[in-house]
Amino acid sequence: MKIEGIIKTCHAQSECIAGSVAADNLSEMTTTAAGNYVITRICSTKTRSVIASMDDYLMNIIVAEEVCESPAQTGKISGEKGIINPD
């Protein structure tokens, strides 16, 4: 049996996040950025592998989002006290 799935999440810094999580992809996974979306495809013949891969991926997305969308990464820090500039 072949199991396939797609995870599509929306992010302001999709290129950064896709690049960050793609580094941990297993051979049966592909991750791309398309507009504001990060799209990951998982394909395997083992249910447990898909579940474990999805679990790891979702934790990686959380960390990547925190890093890629941080004020230091987006360049929205200014002033001596590190005040974040509003958009």
Stockholm file with secondary structure:
# STOCKHOLM 1.0

chainA/1-87         MKIEGIIKTCHAQSECIAGSVAADNLSEMTTTAAGNYVITRICSTKTRSVIASMDDYLMNIIVAEEVCESPAQTGKISGEKGIINPD
#=GR chainA/1-87 SS CCEEEEEEEECTTHHHHHHHHHTTCCTTEEEEEETTEEEEEEEESCHHHHHHHHHHHHHHHHHHHHHHTSHHHHTCEETTTTEECCC
#=GC SS_cons        CCEEEEEEEECTTHHHHHHHHHTTCCTTEEEEEETTEEEEEEEESCHHHHHHHHHHHHHHHHHHHHHHTSHHHHTCEETTTTEECCC
//
